[in-house]
Amino acid sequence: MPEPGLAADSRKAGEDIRVALCGLVTSFLTALILWFVEERFGFALYTWMFWSIIPVGALLSGFAGASGYCAGSVCFGHRPTRLLLLNIVVASLATFFLINYLSYITLQVEGKRVSDYMPFWSYLDIAIRSTTMVFRYGVVVEAVKFGSTEELGSFGYVVSLLQILGFTAGGFSYYAYLVSQPYCEKCSRYLSRKGKQVRYTGDGGGLQAATARVFEFLKSDAIASAIQQYKEFGTPQHQKENHLRSVVEVRYCKKCSKHWVKFFVEKKSGDNWKEISELTVAGFTQQVVNI
């Protein structure tokens, strides 16, 4: 009989492979679609940048390419390991090079394939050095061109590096999202959402006192009392003067029914709400929690 530790490592490795295959499929399909759109319509989404330095197109392309890792992790109930993170980063990088490789093997000059006369890396060097930048304003579809550069030469490598970083960041974001989600280690499943309630207030002192009492109840696993205390403070409707809100979120494992409760406080910041880390607590409970 295999040792428990070896069996667990073997199982995780097998799950990594299944999820990696899902990610590799979407990475390949993303590269194929991006290449086709560029060849057919002359629009290279992955080269689209804000202010000439933020690789938004590459970031979105990285999102799309790595979407298979996210879908596979959720489908197979597997939390990504660091080995899978390495796979995600490598696949994101490979997507960038695959797009260029597809252009390389299909490009013809006077009816002759370029790939018959030069290696891929020479082609890529020429393509990068001959990069030009077009400046536009407005939304993507109706953007108006107002200027462009000549060939960038060696600086084209800087632009390509930004694009590669965009692809990588897009892939890494999925990993960061997945490892941050509550997860049942026993059943190897991501938790399902069960309920969420929000209470608004403008009384900072009162909210701090109520939060302290909620924390005490949660520490002693008195979940029902904590939720009751939470419901007694603030209002469910947001008013203009309410710059604070407390939130209770409940998730559970569909297999073993273990529940997970998170209580946190957020402060209004512009049009968004920013979580206050020191007023956040979360954890599992064997109790059935309804909200």
C-alpha positions in Angstrom: 0.0 0.0 0.0 1.5 3.4 -1.0 2.3 5.8 1.8 -0.4 8.5 2.5 1.9 11.3 1.6 3.0 9.8 -1.7 -0.6 9.0 -2.6 -1.6 12.6 -1.9 1.3 13.9 -4.0 0.5 11.6 -6.8 -3.2 12.6 -6.8 -2.3 16.3 -6.8 0.1 15.7 -9.7 -2.6 13.9 -11.6 -5.1 16.8 -11.0 -2.4 19.3 -12.1 -2.1 17.5 -15.4 -5.8 17.4 -16.0 -6.2 21.1 -15.3 -3.0 21.9 -17.3 -4.5 20.2 -20.3 -7.6 22.4 -20.1 -5.4 25.4 -19.9 -3.2 24.3 -22.8 -6.3 23.8 -25.0 -7.6 27.4 -24.4 -4.1 28.9 -24.8 -3.8 27.2 -28.2 -7.3 28.3 -29.3 -6.7 31.8 -28.1 -3.5 32.0 -30.1 -5.3 30.6 -33.2 -8.1 33.1 -32.9 -5.9 36.1 -32.4 -3.7 35.1 -35.3 -6.8 34.5 -37.6 -8.3 37.9 -36.6 -4.9 39.6 -37.3 -4.5 37.9 -40.7 -8.1 38.3 -41.8 -8.9 41.8 -40.5 -5.5 43.3 -39.8 -6.3 43.9 -36.1 -3.9 42.5 -33.6 -5.8 42.7 -30.3 -2.8 41.6 -28.2 -0.8 44.7 -29.3 -3.4 47.1 -28.1 -2.0 49.4 -25.3 -3.3 52.3 -23.2 -1.0 55.3 -23.1 1.6 53.3 -25.0 2.7 51.4 -21.9 -0.2 49.5 -20.5 -0.6 46.2 -22.5 -4.4 46.0 -22.2 -4.7 43.8 -25.3 -2.1 41.3 -24.1 -3.7 41.3 -20.6 -7.1 40.4 -22.1 -5.5 37.8 -24.3 -3.8 36.3 -21.3 -7.1 36.2 -19.5 -8.7 34.3 -22.4 -5.7 31.9 -22.8 -5.7 31.0 -19.1 -9.4 30.6 -18.8 -9.1 26.9 -19.2 -7.1 26.6 -16.0 -9.8 28.4 -14.1 -12.6 26.2 -15.7 -10.5 23.0 -15.1 -9.8 23.9 -11.5 -13.4 24.5 -10.7 -14.7 21.5 -12.7 -12.2 19.0 -11.1 -12.3 20.7 -7.7 -8.5 21.3 -7.7 -6.8 24.2 -6.1 -3.8 25.2 -8.2 -0.3 24.3 -6.9 2.9 26.2 -7.5 3.8 23.7 -10.2 0.5 24.6 -12.0 1.4 28.3 -11.6 4.6 27.6 -13.5 2.6 25.9 -16.1 0.2 28.8 -16.4 3.1 31.3 -16.8 4.8 29.2 -19.4 1.6 28.7 -21.4 0.9 32.4 -21.3 4.4 33.1 -22.7 3.9 30.3 -25.3 0.7 32.0 -26.5 2.6 35.1 -27.5 5.2 33.1 -29.4 2.6 30.8 -31.0 0.8 33.7 -32.5 4.1 34.9 -34.1 4.9 31.3 -35.2 1.6 30.9 -37.0 2.3 34.1 -38.9 5.8 32.8 -39.6 4.7 29.5 -41.2 1.9 31.0 -43.2 3.7 34.2 -44.5 4.5 34.2 -48.2 6.5 36.6 -50.2 6.1 36.4 -54.0 4.5 33.0 -53.6 7.3 31.6 -51.5 7.1 30.7 -47.9 9.3 32.8 -45.6 9.9 29.7 -43.4 11.8 28.0 -46.2 14.4 30.8 -46.2 15.0 31.8 -42.6 14.6 30.3 -39.1 11.8 31.4 -36.8 14.0 33.4 -34.5 15.4 35.5 -37.4 11.9 36.2 -38.5 10.8 37.2 -35.0 13.8 39.5 -34.7 12.8 41.3 -37.9 9.1 41.4 -37.0 10.0 43.0 -33.6 12.4 45.5 -35.0 10.0 46.5 -37.7 7.2 47.2 -35.2 5.4 50.5 -35.5 3.0 52.2 -33.1 -0.2 53.8 -34.2 -1.8 56.3 -31.8 -5.6 56.5 -31.6 -8.3 58.0 -29.4 -11.9 56.9 -28.8 -13.3 53.4 -28.3 -11.7 50.5 -30.0 -14.2 50.1 -32.8 -14.5 53.8 -33.7 -11.0 54.9 -32.6 -9.6 57.7 -34.6 -5.9 57.6 -35.8 -4.0 60.7 -35.0 -0.4 59.7 -35.5 2.1 56.8 -35.8 5.8 56.1 -35.5 8.4 54.8 -37.8 9.9 51.3 -37.3 10.9 51.1 -33.6 14.1 49.1 -34.2 15.6 47.8 -30.9 12.9 49.6 -28.9 10.5 47.1 -30.4 11.9 44.6 -27.9 10.6 46.8 -25.1 7.1 46.9 -26.6 7.2 43.1 -27.1 8.4 42.7 -23.5 5.4 44.7 -22.3 3.1 42.4 -24.3 4.7 39.3 -22.8 4.2 40.7 -19.3 0.6 41.4 -20.2 0.1 37.8 -21.3 1.8 36.6 -18.1 -0.2 38.9 -15.8 -3.4 37.7 -17.4 -2.6 34.1 -16.7 -1.3 34.8 -13.2 -4.5 36.6 -12.2 -6.5 33.4 -12.6 -4.0 31.6 -10.2 -4.3 34.5 -7.7 -8.1 34.4 -7.9 -8.3 30.6 -7.5 -6.0 30.3 -4.5 -7.9 33.1 -2.7 -11.2 31.4 -2.9 -12.5 29.3 0.1 -11.9 25.6 -0.5 -12.8 22.4 1.3 -9.6 20.5 1.7 -11.4 17.3 2.8 -13.6 17.1 -0.3 -11.3 18.9 -2.8 -14.1 21.2 -3.8 -14.5 24.9 -4.2 -17.4 26.2 -2.0 -20.7 27.2 -3.4 -22.3 30.5 -2.5 -25.3 30.3 -0.2 -26.1 33.8 0.8 -24.8 37.3 1.4 -26.2 40.3 3.4 -25.1 43.9 3.5 -25.8 46.5 6.2 -25.0 50.2 5.7 -24.3 52.8 8.3 -22.6 56.2 8.8 -21.9 55.5 12.5 -18.2 54.5 12.6 -18.0 54.2 16.4 -21.2 52.1 16.6 -20.1 49.8 13.8 -16.7 49.3 15.5 -18.4 48.3 18.7 -20.9 46.0 16.9 -18.0 44.4 14.9 -16.1 43.6 18.1 -19.1 41.8 19.5 -19.6 39.9 16.2 -15.9 38.9 16.3 -16.3 37.5 19.9 -19.3 35.4 18.9 -17.5 34.1 15.8 -14.4 33.1 17.8 -16.6 31.0 20.1 -18.4 29.5 17.1 -21.7 31.1 18.2 -22.6 31.7 14.6 -26.3 32.3 15.1 -25.6 35.0 17.8 -23.0 36.6 15.6 -25.5 36.9 12.7 -28.2 38.2 15.0 -25.8 40.9 16.3 -24.9 41.8 12.8 -28.6 42.2 11.7 -29.4 44.5 14.6 -27.0 47.2 13.4 -27.3 49.4 10.4 -29.9 49.3 7.6 -30.2 47.1 4.5 -30.7 50.2 2.2 -27.8 52.4 1.3 -28.2 56.1 2.0 -26.1 59.0 0.8 -24.6 59.6 4.3 -23.6 55.9 4.7 -19.9 55.6 4.1 -19.5 52.2 5.8 -21.0 48.8 5.4 -20.7 45.4 7.0 -21.1 42.2 5.0 -21.8 38.6 6.0 -21.1 36.0 3.3 -21.9 32.3 3.6 -20.6 29.5 1.4 -20.8 25.7 1.8 -19.4 22.5 0.5 -22.0 20.6 -1.5 -20.4 17.3 -0.7 -19.9 17.4 3.1 -22.1 20.4 3.9 -19.4 22.1 5.9 -20.2 25.9 6.0 -17.9 28.8 5.7 -18.7 32.3 7.0 -17.0 35.6 6.3 -17.7 38.8 8.1 -16.0 42.0 6.9 -16.3 45.8 6.9 -15.9 48.0 3.9 -15.4 51.8 3.5 -16.7 53.9 0.6 -13.8 55.0 -1.6 -15.0 57.0 -4.6 -17.6 54.9 -6.4 -16.2 51.7 -4.9 -16.0 49.9 -1.6 -12.7 49.0 0.0 -12.4 46.1 2.4 -10.8 47.0 5.8 -8.5 44.0 6.4 -8.3 44.4 10.2 -12.0 44.2 10.4 -12.3 41.0 8.5 -12.7 37.4 9.8 -13.5 34.2 8.1 -13.6 30.5 8.8 -15.3 27.1 8.7 -18.0 25.8 11.0 -19.8 22.5 11.3 -23.0 24.4 11.9 -25.6 24.9 9.2 -25.8 28.6 8.6 -28.7 30.3 6.8 -28.8 33.9 5.9 
